[in-house]
Amino acid sequence: MMRGWSFPLGRWIGVDVRIHTFFVMLLGFCLLYTNAVHISAARGIGLWLLLVLAVAVREITRVIAAAYHGLKLRSILLLPIGGLYSYANPESQERSIEPRVQTAMAIAGPLANLCFAVMVGALIMGAAPHLSLLDRPWITPTHLIRSIVWLNLFLGFLNLLPAYPLDAGRILRSAFSRSRGALQANRATTSIGQVLALLAFVAGIVLQNPWLIMAGFFIFIGAQLEDQGVMFQSVVDTVQMRDVMLTDFATLSPSDTLEDALYRSIHCLQDDFPVVRGSNIVGIVSRQRIMDALRADGNGYVQGVMSRAFQVAQPDDSLGATIRRISAGRGLSLVPVTDGGRVVGIVSLQNLMHSMNLLAEQRRLQRQSQE
């Protein structure tokens, strides 16, 4: 959902960076504000760029902290209150929720914004002492130099609120999870975050402060989205691979010709095939890869086009762990399930949603029969 409402900003140092459409909303607000007070639209765009800069300062510092702790990032989704990270492998994902690592990541963002605000404020006071940083309004397109300082202070102090998914809220959730468990901790911190978001929203209306109103809105939406993500994770972690894997599937041999492999793929519904030699899996090949190779080079053998980069799961592995494997591997669309070295099933992105829907219906019918 979050990714679908975002735009790519390219790949930076091996990390895909995307920006959420919430930033477009903020740009529209800045332009409306400049129109209402009859000043140049360029100043509204400038204020918006300063907000983007404040978020960039925060996230660059967090990326450095992540690298220091050995976390490998796959992508970053930038939101006005910060960034959401996805990790390149399951090890980084698991390490990221360790209390020490999570605390370091949570402190890095607000500290970067506060330090940046102090540095810029000191430079302004030294270069132009006649400019007062305390004049109101603090954040306004009519005074962009002063807004640099206060935007960073605002974002830094905002993330020190114990409102999930802000940084201090993540530390609070980590502390709760040690005594209540991950699911209960998430529910508690999400509720606190939503209450604080509503308080910020009401305070913004009373004080006629649009920044507080928007902060409350973004915190509330962010808490709901994070809560949905944790709830989904808690569900998939209770489902085992044996519950959703396909047990009726076709395999190919590395010695099969591409023409034979294409003929066999016509008569099954699979898009991806495990390649086995005897009882051992040696690779994975897709129907599209077979057709591309036939068009480009003519007939050959499966072993020449199969991918040897794959991961396997066990029947007792959780679906959540397998989804993390699929997400961590670029282009990985099939996870073979092995038992004693023999392939007993497959899980693919193609069939996963279908299997999950059927499993949910089966469990619902079982509960009805037991009542």
C-alpha positions as CSV (number, residue, x, y, z in Angstrom):
1,M,0.0,0.0,0.0
2,M,2.7,2.5,1.0
3,R,4.9,1.6,-2.0
4,G,2.0,1.9,-4.4
5,W,1.5,5.6,-3.4
6,S,5.2,6.5,-4.0
7,F,7.6,7.6,-6.7
8,P,11.1,6.3,-7.3
9,L,14.1,8.6,-6.7
10,G,16.6,6.2,-8.1
11,R,19.2,3.8,-6.6
12,W,21.7,5.4,-4.2
13,I,24.7,3.4,-2.9
14,G,22.8,0.2,-3.7
15,V,19.6,1.3,-1.9
16,D,16.3,2.0,-3.8
17,V,14.9,5.3,-2.6
18,R,11.2,6.2,-3.0
19,I,9.3,9.3,-1.9
20,H,5.6,9.1,-0.8
21,T,2.9,11.1,-2.3
22,F,2.3,12.7,1.1
23,F,5.1,15.0,0.1
24,V,3.0,16.1,-2.9
25,M,0.2,17.0,-0.4
26,L,2.7,19.1,1.5
27,L,3.8,20.9,-1.6
28,G,0.2,21.7,-2.4
29,F,-0.3,23.0,1.1
30,C,2.8,25.3,0.8
31,L,1.6,26.6,-2.6
32,L,-1.9,27.3,-1.2
33,Y,-0.4,29.1,1.8
34,T,1.8,31.4,-0.4
35,N,-1.3,32.1,-2.6
36,A,-3.3,33.0,0.5
37,V,-0.8,35.5,1.8
38,H,0.0,36.8,-1.7
39,I,3.7,36.0,-2.0
40,S,5.7,34.2,-4.7
41,A,5.0,30.5,-5.2
42,A,8.7,30.0,-5.4
43,R,8.9,30.6,-1.7
44,G,6.3,27.9,-1.1
45,I,8.4,25.5,-3.2
46,G,11.5,26.7,-1.2
47,L,9.8,25.9,2.1
48,W,8.8,22.4,0.8
49,L,12.4,21.8,-0.3
50,L,13.6,22.7,3.2
51,L,11.3,20.1,4.6
52,V,12.7,17.5,2.2
53,L,16.2,18.6,3.3
54,A,15.3,18.0,7.0
55,V,14.0,14.5,6.2
56,A,17.1,13.8,4.1
57,V,19.4,14.9,7.0
58,R,17.6,12.6,9.3
59,E,17.6,9.6,6.9
60,I,21.2,9.9,5.8
61,T,22.3,9.7,9.4
62,R,20.1,6.7,10.0
63,V,21.6,5.0,6.9
64,I,25.0,5.6,8.4
65,A,23.9,4.1,11.7
66,A,22.4,1.1,9.9
67,A,25.7,0.5,8.1
68,Y,27.6,0.8,11.3
69,H,25.5,-2.0,12.9
70,G,25.9,-4.2,9.8
71,L,22.4,-3.8,8.4
72,K,22.0,-4.2,4.7
73,L,19.2,-2.0,3.3
74,R,17.2,-2.9,0.3
75,S,14.9,0.2,0.0
76,I,13.8,3.4,1.9
77,L,10.4,4.9,1.6
78,L,10.5,8.6,2.6
79,L,7.6,10.0,4.6
80,P,7.3,13.5,6.0
81,I,7.9,12.2,9.5
82,G,10.8,10.0,8.5
83,G,11.5,6.8,6.5
84,L,10.4,3.2,6.4
85,Y,13.2,0.7,5.7
86,S,13.2,-2.7,4.1
87,Y,16.2,-4.9,4.5
88,A,18.2,-6.9,1.9
89,N,18.3,-10.2,3.8
90,P,16.5,-11.9,6.8
91,E,19.6,-11.5,9.0
92,S,19.4,-7.7,8.7
93,Q,15.7,-7.8,9.3
94,E,16.1,-9.8,12.5
95,R,19.1,-7.7,13.7
96,S,17.2,-4.5,13.2
97,I,14.7,-5.3,15.9
98,E,17.3,-6.0,18.5
99,P,16.9,-3.5,21.4
100,R,20.4,-2.1,21.1
101,V,20.3,-1.6,17.3
102,Q,16.7,-0.2,17.4
103,T,17.7,2.3,20.1
104,A,20.7,3.4,18.1
105,M,18.7,3.9,15.0
106,A,15.9,5.7,16.9
107,I,18.4,8.2,18.5
108,A,20.3,8.9,15.3
109,G,17.4,10.6,13.5
110,P,16.3,13.2,16.0
111,L,19.9,13.8,17.1
112,A,20.9,14.6,13.5
113,N,18.0,17.1,13.0
114,L,18.7,18.8,16.4
115,C,22.5,19.1,15.7
116,F,21.9,20.4,12.2
117,A,19.5,23.0,13.5
118,V,22.1,24.2,16.1
119,M,24.8,24.3,13.4
120,V,22.7,26.3,11.0
121,G,21.4,28.6,13.8
122,A,25.0,29.3,14.9
123,L,26.0,30.1,11.3
124,I,23.0,32.5,10.9
125,M,23.8,34.3,14.2
126,G,27.4,34.6,13.2
127,A,26.8,35.8,9.6
128,A,23.7,37.9,10.2
129,P,23.3,38.7,13.9
130,H,20.5,41.2,13.1
131,L,18.2,38.3,12.1
132,S,16.2,37.1,15.1
133,L,15.6,33.3,15.1
134,L,12.8,33.7,17.8
135,D,10.4,35.9,15.7
136,R,7.2,34.3,14.8
137,P,6.0,32.5,12.8
138,W,8.9,30.1,13.1
139,I,8.1,28.1,10.0
140,T,7.0,30.3,7.1
141,P,7.7,30.8,3.4
142,T,8.2,34.5,4.1
143,H,11.4,33.7,6.0
144,L,13.1,30.6,4.7
145,I,16.4,31.1,6.5
146,R,14.7,31.0,9.9
147,S,12.5,28.1,8.7
148,I,15.6,25.9,8.1
149,V,16.4,26.0,11.8
150,W,12.8,25.5,13.1
151,L,11.9,22.7,10.6
152,N,14.8,20.6,11.8
153,L,14.0,21.4,15.4
154,F,10.3,20.5,14.8
155,L,11.2,17.2,13.1
156,G,13.8,16.4,15.8
157,F,11.5,17.0,18.8
158,L,8.5,15.5,17.1
159,N,10.4,12.1,16.9
160,L,11.2,12.3,20.6
161,L,7.4,11.9,21.3
162,P,6.6,8.4,22.5
163,A,4.1,8.0,19.7
164,Y,4.5,5.0,17.5
165,P,5.8,4.9,14.7
166,L,8.0,7.9,15.7
167,D,11.5,7.1,17.0
168,A,10.8,7.4,20.7
169,G,7.6,5.3,20.1
170,R,9.8,2.5,18.5
171,I,12.0,2.5,21.7
172,L,8.9,2.3,23.8
173,R,7.6,-0.6,21.7
174,S,10.9,-2.4,22.1
175,A,10.7,-2.0,25.9
176,F,7.1,-3.3,25.9
177,S,7.9,-6.3,23.7
178,R,10.3,-7.7,26.3
179,S,7.5,-8.0,28.8
180,R,4.3,-8.2,26.8
181,G,5.4,-9.8,23.5
182,A,5.6,-8.2,20.1
183,L,1.9,-8.2,19.2
184,Q,0.7,-6.8,22.5
185,A,3.5,-4.3,22.5
186,N,2.6,-3.1,19.1
187,R,-1.1,-2.7,20.0
188,A,-0.2,-0.7,23.1
189,T,2.2,1.7,21.4
190,T,0.0,2.1,18.4
191,S,-2.9,3.1,20.7
192,I,-0.6,5.6,22.5
193,G,0.6,7.0,19.1
194,Q,-3.0,7.5,17.9
195,V,-4.0,9.3,21.1
196,L,-1.0,11.6,20.8
197,A,-1.8,12.1,17.1
198,L,-5.3,13.2,18.0
199,L,-4.0,15.5,20.7
200,A,-1.6,17.1,18.2
201,F,-4.4,17.5,15.7
202,V,-6.7,19.2,18.2
203,A,-3.9,21.4,19.5
204,G,-3.2,22.5,16.0
205,I,-6.8,23.5,15.5
206,V,-6.9,25.4,18.8
207,L,-3.6,27.1,18.3
208,Q,-4.2,27.6,14.5
209,N,-1.0,25.8,13.8
210,P,-1.1,23.9,10.5
211,W,2.2,22.1,11.2
212,L,0.7,20.5,14.3
213,I,-2.4,19.4,12.4
214,M,-0.3,17.8,9.7
215,A,2.0,16.1,12.2
216,G,-1.0,14.6,14.0
217,F,-2.4,13.4,10.6
218,F,0.9,11.8,9.5
219,I,1.4,10.1,12.9
220,F,-2.1,8.7,13.0
221,I,-1.9,7.3,9.4
222,G,1.6,6.0,10.1
223,A,0.5,4.2,13.2
224,Q,-2.4,2.5,11.4
225,L,-0.2,1.3,8.6
226,E,2.5,0.0,10.9
227,D,-0.2,-1.8,13.0
228,Q,-1.5,-3.5,9.8
229,G,2.0,-4.6,8.9
230,V,2.6,-6.1,12.3
231,M,-0.8,-7.8,12.4
232,F,-0.1,-9.3,9.0
233,Q,3.4,-10.5,10.1
234,S,1.9,-12.1,13.2
235,V,-0.5,-14.0,11.0
236,V,2.0,-15.3,8.5
237,D,4.4,-16.3,11.3
238,T,1.8,-18.8,12.5
239,V,1.4,-20.4,9.0
240,Q,3.9,-23.2,8.1
241,M,5.2,-23.9,4.7
242,R,3.4,-27.3,4.6
243,D,0.1,-25.4,4.9
244,V,0.5,-23.5,1.7
245,M,3.1,-25.2,-0.5
246,L,2.1,-26.8,-3.8
247,T,2.6,-30.6,-3.6
248,D,1.5,-31.2,-7.2
249,F,4.2,-29.6,-9.3
250,A,6.5,-30.2,-12.2
251,T,10.3,-30.3,-12.2
252,L,12.9,-30.1,-14.9
253,S,16.3,-31.8,-15.3
254,P,19.5,-29.9,-16.2
255,S,19.9,-32.2,-19.1
256,D,16.5,-31.4,-20.6
257,T,16.5,-29.4,-23.8
258,L,14.9,-26.0,-23.9
259,E,12.3,-27.2,-26.5
260,D,11.4,-30.2,-24.2
261,A,11.2,-27.9,-21.2
262,L,8.9,-25.4,-23.1
263,Y,6.7,-28.3,-24.2
264,R,6.3,-29.5,-20.6
265,S,5.6,-26.0,-19.3
266,I,2.7,-25.7,-21.8
267,H,0.9,-28.5,-19.9
268,C,1.2,-27.1,-16.4
269,L,0.2,-23.9,-14.6
270,Q,3.7,-23.1,-13.3
271,D,5.7,-20.1,-14.3
272,D,8.8,-21.3,-12.5
273,F,10.4,-24.7,-12.1
274,P,12.8,-26.4,-9.8
275,V,15.7,-28.1,-11.6
276,V,16.7,-31.3,-10.0
277,R,19.4,-33.8,-10.6
278,G,18.4,-37.1,-9.0
279,S,16.9,-36.0,-5.7
280,N,18.9,-32.9,-5.3
281,I,17.8,-29.4,-6.4
282,V,20.5,-27.7,-8.5
283,G,18.7,-24.6,-9.9
284,I,15.5,-22.7,-10.8
285,V,14.3,-21.7,-14.2
286,S,11.3,-19.7,-15.4
287,R,9.2,-20.2,-18.4
288,Q,10.0,-16.7,-19.6
289,R,13.8,-17.4,-19.4
290,I,13.3,-20.6,-21.4
291,M,11.4,-18.7,-24.2
292,D,13.9,-15.9,-24.2
293,A,16.8,-18.3,-24.6
294,L,15.1,-20.1,-27.4
295,R,14.4,-16.9,-29.3
296,A,18.0,-15.6,-28.8
297,D,20.2,-18.7,-29.2
298,G,18.0,-21.5,-30.3
299,N,17.7,-24.9,-28.6
300,G,20.1,-25.7,-25.8
301,Y,20.0,-27.3,-22.3
302,V,18.2,-26.2,-19.2
303,Q,21.5,-26.2,-17.2
304,G,22.8,-23.3,-19.4
305,V,19.9,-20.9,-18.5
306,M,18.9,-22.0,-15.0
307,S,19.6,-19.8,-12.0
308,R,21.8,-21.3,-9.3
309,A,20.9,-18.4,-6.9
310,F,18.0,-19.8,-4.8
311,Q,17.0,-20.5,-1.3
312,V,15.2,-23.5,0.1
313,A,12.7,-23.8,3.0
314,Q,11.7,-26.7,5.3
315,P,8.1,-27.9,5.7
316,D,8.1,-26.6,9.3
317,D,9.4,-23.1,8.4
318,S,7.0,-20.2,8.9
319,L,5.5,-18.5,6.0
320,G,6.8,-15.2,7.4
321,A,10.4,-16.4,7.1
322,T,9.8,-17.5,3.5
323,I,8.2,-14.2,2.6
324,R,11.3,-12.5,3.9
325,R,13.5,-14.8,1.8
326,I,11.4,-13.9,-1.3
327,S,11.6,-10.2,-0.5
328,A,15.3,-10.3,0.1
329,G,16.3,-11.9,-3.2
330,R,16.0,-9.7,-6.3
331,G,14.1,-11.6,-8.9
332,L,13.4,-14.5,-6.6
333,S,10.0,-15.8,-7.3
334,L,10.1,-19.5,-6.2
335,V,11.2,-21.1,-3.0
336,P,11.5,-24.9,-3.1
337,V,10.5,-26.8,0.1
338,T,12.8,-29.7,0.8
339,D,12.7,-32.5,3.3
340,G,15.8,-34.6,3.7
341,G,17.2,-33.0,0.6
342,R,14.3,-34.0,-1.5
343,V,11.9,-31.4,-3.0
344,V,8.5,-32.0,-1.5
345,G,6.8,-28.7,-2.5
346,I,7.2,-25.2,-3.9
347,V,6.0,-21.8,-2.9
348,S,5.9,-19.0,-5.4
349,L,4.5,-15.5,-5.6
350,Q,2.2,-16.8,-8.3
351,N,0.4,-19.2,-6.0
352,L,0.9,-17.8,-2.6
353,M,-2.1,-15.5,-2.4
354,H,-4.4,-18.2,-3.8
355,S,-3.1,-20.7,-1.2
356,M,-3.5,-18.2,1.6
357,N,-7.1,-17.4,0.7
358,L,-8.0,-21.1,0.5
359,L,-6.2,-21.8,3.8
360,A,-8.2,-18.9,5.5
361,E,-11.4,-20.4,4.2
362,Q,-10.5,-23.9,5.4
363,R,-9.8,-22.6,8.9
364,R,-13.0,-20.6,9.0
365,L,-15.0,-23.7,8.0
366,Q,-13.2,-25.7,10.7
367,R,-14.0,-23.2,13.4
368,Q,-17.7,-23.2,12.3
369,S,-17.8,-27.0,12.5
370,Q,-16.4,-26.9,16.0
371,E,-18.9,-24.4,17.3
